[in-house]
Amino acid sequence: MKDFDKIVEDGLKMETNFKLGLDFKDKVVKLIRRRERISQRKFYFLIALGMVAIVGSGLAVVLYFTDIQSFESFKQIVPLAVLIGSMVAGIQYLDKKLVKDKMFKQLA
């Protein structure tokens, strides 16, 4: 973010053939930051949706392979579903960090 702000600052300090308003720089930076906040909100929403989907998938797998007799047994299954969902998320994270990053570094 600091690098981006520095690039914008440097670009806006350059002289032009025409005159801009005194608050032009502030308006541009405000617009860029607003778009970044909207983008971050979308990103966090998708992350939360993905986590719910992963835990839901874990719950679905556990429910598929078990026979639920009562609500008490359902309470015991939910932590297992969360564990399975967390394991899937962890495997995906490790895949991204360990495998794909190394593969991209080798290609570069």
C-alpha positions in Angstrom: 0.0 0.0 0.0 2.8 2.4 0.8 4.5 1.7 -2.6 1.2 2.3 -4.3 0.8 5.6 -2.4 4.3 6.6 -3.3 3.7 5.9 -7.0 0.5 8.0 -7.0 2.3 10.8 -5.1 5.2 10.8 -7.6 2.8 10.7 -10.6 0.7 13.5 -9.2 3.7 15.7 -8.5 4.8 15.8 -12.2 4.1 19.0 -14.0 1.5 19.1 -16.7 0.6 21.5 -19.5 -2.7 22.4 -17.8 -3.5 23.3 -14.2 -5.5 21.0 -12.0 -7.5 21.9 -8.9 -5.8 22.0 -5.6 -7.8 19.1 -4.3 -7.3 16.9 -7.3 -4.7 14.7 -5.7 -6.9 14.2 -2.6 -9.9 13.2 -4.7 -7.8 10.7 -6.7 -6.3 9.1 -3.6 -9.8 9.0 -1.9 -11.3 7.3 -5.0 -8.5 4.8 -5.1 -8.8 4.0 -1.4 -12.6 3.6 -1.7 -12.1 1.1 -4.5 -9.5 -0.8 -2.4 -11.9 -1.0 0.5 -14.7 -2.3 -1.7 -12.3 -4.8 -3.1 -11.2 -5.9 0.4 -14.8 -6.3 1.5 -15.5 -8.5 -1.5 -12.4 -10.5 -0.7 -13.3 -11.0 3.0 -16.9 -12.0 2.0 -15.6 -14.6 -0.3 -13.1 -15.9 2.3 -16.0 -16.2 4.8 -18.2 -17.9 2.3 -15.4 -20.3 1.4 -14.9 -21.2 5.1 -18.6 -21.8 5.5 -18.6 -24.0 2.4 -15.6 -26.0 3.6 -17.1 -26.6 7.1 -20.5 -27.4 5.4 -18.8 -29.9 3.2 -17.1 -31.5 6.1 -20.4 -31.7 7.9 -22.0 -33.2 4.8 -19.3 -35.9 4.6 -19.6 -36.8 8.2 -23.4 -36.9 8.0 -23.3 -39.1 4.9 -21.2 -41.7 6.6 -22.8 -41.7 10.1 -26.2 -42.6 11.4 -27.7 -39.9 13.6 -30.0 -41.1 16.3 -30.6 -37.9 18.2 -29.6 -34.3 18.5 -26.9 -35.3 21.1 -25.0 -37.3 18.5 -25.3 -34.4 16.1 -23.5 -32.2 18.7 -20.7 -34.7 18.7 -20.4 -34.7 14.9 -20.1 -30.9 14.4 -16.6 -30.7 15.9 -15.5 -33.5 13.6 -17.0 -31.7 10.6 -15.1 -28.5 11.6 -11.9 -30.5 11.9 -12.3 -32.0 8.5 -13.1 -28.6 7.0 -10.1 -27.1 8.7 -7.9 -29.9 7.4 -9.1 -29.3 3.9 -8.4 -25.5 4.3 -4.9 -26.3 5.7 -4.1 -28.6 2.9 -5.1 -26.0 0.3 -3.0 -23.3 2.2 0.1 -25.6 2.3 -0.4 -26.5 -1.4 -0.4 -22.8 -2.3 2.6 -21.9 -0.1 4.8 -24.9 -0.6 4.1 -26.3 -4.0 2.8 -23.5 -6.2 5.2 -20.8 -5.0 8.2 -23.0 -5.5 6.9 -24.0 -9.0 6.5 -20.3 -10.0 9.9 -19.5 -8.6 11.4 -22.2 -10.8 9.6 -21.0 -13.9 10.9 -17.4 -13.3 
